[in-house]
């Protein structure tokens, strides 16, 4: 539960009132229901102790209270599974905070030295989102990948339009199966698609999202990525709508523009019969393709 207060209200008093309302025997003795209460600026956040936490704030709480007598900061931070704001690690963090159970993490390079004291290992990390990346961080990024033996999803988010960073083709992590480059802000050429296909991450990739310059790039990816099961494509020349392509099964469903119909037919003519191409019901003029 979240509640934002007007600036003229005392948030500390309100948070005390709120958490004290859960200290009665009805909640604690009869129902064994314990809660935590946090404040961030003028926002009060209330949660039960049983909840698995997704941490979306970029800062530490201003205050922290709990109705459970044995609750502490260690227990709270052990419940956090998802960190969705890279700025969190760019602040002074108390030495008692340790994050052992993260399975989703958003980071921006370079990461500071304090990161590894806060996150002693990445053994449970399943999904990593990287914001604003360039080649100068190659060594640091590979070190992080080496510490994530169960990472399956890797995505890149880039707002700036930069030249393709060649180090993207050089990373190694044996567990990654899903690669998302759709928000990387770069349209891959035919040559770049071929290079990606033969890279370590490209060879083992099963689900790929990517922006490409033309249709021939799709053919290159499908024919050369030997483990690919699903492909999600955005075309450079489609400015009025985002075109999504997934490789799916053996049925064609089309409810879109004539241009989308033409693209789907072209793909059916040029892709193996093991590919199923269909419109994406969740995307205007989108196409999904799966490979059997």
C-alpha positions in Angstrom: 0.0 0.0 0.0 1.3 3.5 -0.9 0.0 6.9 0.2 1.4 10.2 -0.7 0.8 13.1 1.8 0.5 16.8 1.2 3.8 18.6 2.0 2.2 20.4 5.0 1.5 17.1 6.8 3.9 15.5 9.2 4.8 12.2 7.6 6.5 10.8 10.6 3.4 11.3 12.7 1.1 9.8 10.1 3.4 6.8 9.6 3.4 6.2 13.4 -0.4 6.3 13.5 -0.6 3.9 10.6 1.8 1.2 12.0 0.4 1.6 15.5 -3.0 0.6 14.2 -1.5 -2.8 13.4 0.0 -3.4 16.8 -3.2 -4.6 18.4 -3.7 -8.2 19.7 -6.2 -8.7 16.8 -3.4 -8.5 14.3 -0.4 -9.7 16.2 -1.7 -12.4 18.6 -4.8 -13.7 16.9 -3.8 -13.5 13.2 0.0 -13.4 13.5 0.0 -10.7 10.8 3.0 -8.3 10.9 3.7 -5.3 8.8 6.5 -2.9 7.9 6.1 0.8 7.3 8.5 2.9 5.3 8.6 6.6 4.4 10.1 8.2 1.3 9.9 11.9 1.2 6.1 12.5 1.5 5.1 8.9 0.6 4.2 6.2 3.1 4.6 2.6 2.0 3.1 -0.3 4.0 3.7 -4.0 3.3 3.3 -7.4 5.1 6.4 -9.3 6.2 5.4 -12.2 4.0 5.7 -10.2 0.8 8.5 -10.7 -1.6 9.8 -7.2 -2.3 10.3 -5.4 -5.6 12.4 -2.4 -4.9 11.6 0.4 -7.3 12.9 3.4 -5.4 16.2 5.0 -6.2 17.0 5.8 -2.5 17.0 4.2 0.9 13.9 4.7 3.1 13.9 7.8 5.2 12.4 5.8 8.1 11.7 2.1 8.8 9.3 0.6 11.3 7.9 -2.9 11.9 5.4 -4.6 14.2 7.4 -7.8 14.2 9.7 -7.7 17.3 12.4 -9.7 15.7 12.4 -7.9 12.4 15.4 -6.0 11.3 17.0 -4.5 8.2 18.8 -7.8 7.4 15.5 -9.6 7.1 13.9 -6.9 5.0 16.8 -6.7 2.5 16.8 -10.5 2.2 13.2 -10.4 0.9 14.2 -8.1 -2.0 14.1 -10.0 -5.3 14.0 -7.1 -7.8 15.9 -3.9 -8.1 14.4 -1.8 -10.9 16.4 1.5 -10.4 20.1 1.7 -11.2 20.5 4.9 -9.2 20.0 3.0 -6.0 23.7 1.9 -6.0 25.0 5.4 -6.5 24.4 6.5 -2.9 26.1 5.9 0.4 24.7 2.6 1.7 25.1 1.4 5.3 27.4 -1.5 5.8 24.7 -3.8 7.2 22.9 -4.0 3.9 23.5 -7.1 2.0 21.5 -8.3 -1.0 21.7 -12.0 -1.4 18.5 -13.0 -3.2 18.2 -10.7 -6.2 16.8 -12.3 -9.3 16.2 -9.1 -11.4 18.6 -6.2 -11.5 18.8 -3.0 -13.5 22.3 -1.5 -13.7 24.1 1.4 -15.3 27.9 1.2 -15.9 30.3 1.9 -14.5 29.3 0.3 -11.3 31.2 1.5 -8.2 33.3 -0.7 -5.9 30.7 -0.5 -3.2 28.4 -2.6 -5.3 30.2 -5.9 -4.6 30.1 -5.3 -0.9 26.3 -4.8 -1.1 25.8 -7.7 -3.5 28.2 -10.4 -2.4 27.2 -12.7 -5.2 24.7 -13.0 -8.1 24.0 -16.7 -7.8 20.2 -16.1 -7.9 20.2 -13.5 -10.7 17.9 -14.5 -13.6 17.4 -11.2 -15.5 19.7 -8.3 -16.0 18.9 -5.0 -17.6 21.7 -2.7 -18.6 21.1 1.0 -19.1 23.5 3.3 -21.1 26.3 1.0 -22.2 29.6 1.5 -24.1 32.7 -0.6 -24.9 34.8 1.1 -22.2 33.0 -1.1 -19.6 33.7 -4.4 -21.3 36.0 -5.8 -18.6 33.7 -4.8 -15.7 30.6 -6.2 -17.5 32.2 -9.5 -18.2 33.3 -9.8 -14.6 29.7 -9.3 -13.6 28.5 -11.9 -16.1 31.1 -14.4 -14.6 29.4 -14.0 -11.2 25.9 -14.8 -12.6 25.8 -18.6 -13.3 22.0 -18.7 -13.6 21.4 -15.6 -15.7 18.9 -16.3 -18.5 17.7 -12.9 -19.7 19.9 -10.0 -20.7 18.6 -6.7 -22.1 20.1 -3.4 -23.1 18.4 0.0 -22.8 20.0 2.9 -24.6 18.5 6.4 -25.0 21.4 8.0 -26.8 22.0 7.1 -30.5 25.5 5.8 -30.4 27.5 3.6 -32.8 27.2 -0.1 -32.2 29.4 -1.2 -29.3 31.5 -4.1 -30.7 32.0 -5.6 -27.3 28.3 -6.8 -27.4 29.5 -9.6 -29.7 32.2 -10.7 -27.3 30.5 -11.5 -24.0 30.4 -15.0 -22.6 27.8 -16.4 -20.2 26.7 -20.0 -20.7 23.2 -19.6 -19.1 21.8 -16.7 -21.1 18.9 -17.8 -23.4 17.0 -14.5 -24.0 18.6 -11.4 -25.5 16.7 -8.1 -25.8 18.3 -5.5 -28.0 15.0 -3.9 -29.1 15.6 -0.8 -26.8 19.3 -0.5 -27.6 18.6 2.4 -30.0 20.4 0.8 -32.9 19.3 -0.8 -36.2 21.4 -3.9 -36.9 22.6 -4.2 -40.5 22.9 -7.5 -42.3 26.6 -7.8 -41.5 26.0 -7.0 -37.8 23.2 -9.6 -37.7 25.6 -12.2 -39.1 28.2 -11.3 -36.5 25.7 -11.5 -33.7 24.5 -14.9 -35.0 28.0 -16.4 -34.7 28.8 -14.7 -31.3 28.7 -16.8 -28.2 25.5 -15.2 -26.9 24.0 -15.4 -30.4 24.7 -19.1 -30.8 23.0 -20.0 -27.5 20.2 -17.5 -27.8 16.6 -18.9 -27.9 14.6 -15.7 -27.8 15.9 -12.5 -29.5 14.4 -9.0 -29.7 16.2 -6.6 -32.0 15.9 -3.7 -34.3 17.0 -4.3 -37.9 17.5 -2.3 -41.1 15.7 -4.6 -43.5 13.9 -7.9 -44.1 17.0 -9.7 -45.2 18.3 -9.3 -41.6 15.5 -11.6 -40.4 16.5 -14.3 -42.9 20.1 -14.1 -41.7 19.1 -14.4 -38.0 16.7 -17.3 -38.5 19.1 -19.3 -40.7 22.3 -18.7 -38.6 21.1 -18.6 -35.0 20.9 -22.4 -34.5 19.0 -22.4 -31.2 16.6 -19.6 -32.0 12.9 -20.3 -31.1 11.4 -16.8 -31.1 12.3 -13.6 -32.8 11.0 -10.1 -32.1 11.9 -7.5 -34.8 11.4 -3.8 -35.2 12.0 -2.4 -38.6 13.9 0.9 -39.2 11.5 2.0 -42.0 8.3 1.6 -40.0 8.0 5.1 -38.4 4.3 5.2 -38.0 4.0 2.0 -36.0 6.3 -0.5 -34.3 6.5 -3.8 -36.1 7.0 -6.8 -33.9 7.9 -10.2 -35.3 7.9 -13.5 -33.4 8.6 -16.9 -34.9 5.7 -19.1 -33.6 4.1 -22.2 -35.2 1.9 -23.1 -38.2 -1.0 -20.7 -38.2 -1.4 -17.3 -39.8 -3.6 -14.7 -38.3 -3.7 -11.3 -40.0 -5.8 -8.3 -39.0 -3.6 -5.4 -40.0 -2.5 -3.1 -42.7 -1.8 -4.1 -46.3 1.9 -3.5 -45.6 1.9 -5.9 -42.7 0.1 -8.5 -44.8 2.8 -8.1 -47.6 5.6 -8.4 -45.1 4.1 -11.5 -43.6 3.6 -13.1 -47.0 7.2 -12.3 -47.9 8.4 -13.9 -44.7 6.4 -17.0 -45.4 7.9 -17.2 -48.9 11.5 -16.9 -47.6 11.5 -18.6 -44.2 11.4 -22.4 -43.6 8.0 -24.1 -43.2 8.9 -24.7 -39.6 8.2 -21.0 -38.9 4.8 -19.8 -37.9 4.1 -16.1 -38.5 1.1 -14.3 -36.9 0.0 -10.8 -36.1 0.6 -9.8 -32.5 -2.8 -9.1 -30.8 -1.1 -6.9 -28.3 0.7 -4.6 -30.8 -0.8 -2.5 -33.6 0.5 -3.8 -36.9 2.7 -6.2 -35.0 3.8 -9.7 -36.2 4.9 -12.6 -34.1 7.1 -15.5 -35.5 8.1 -18.7 -33.7 10.4 -21.4 -35.0 9.5 -25.0 -34.3 
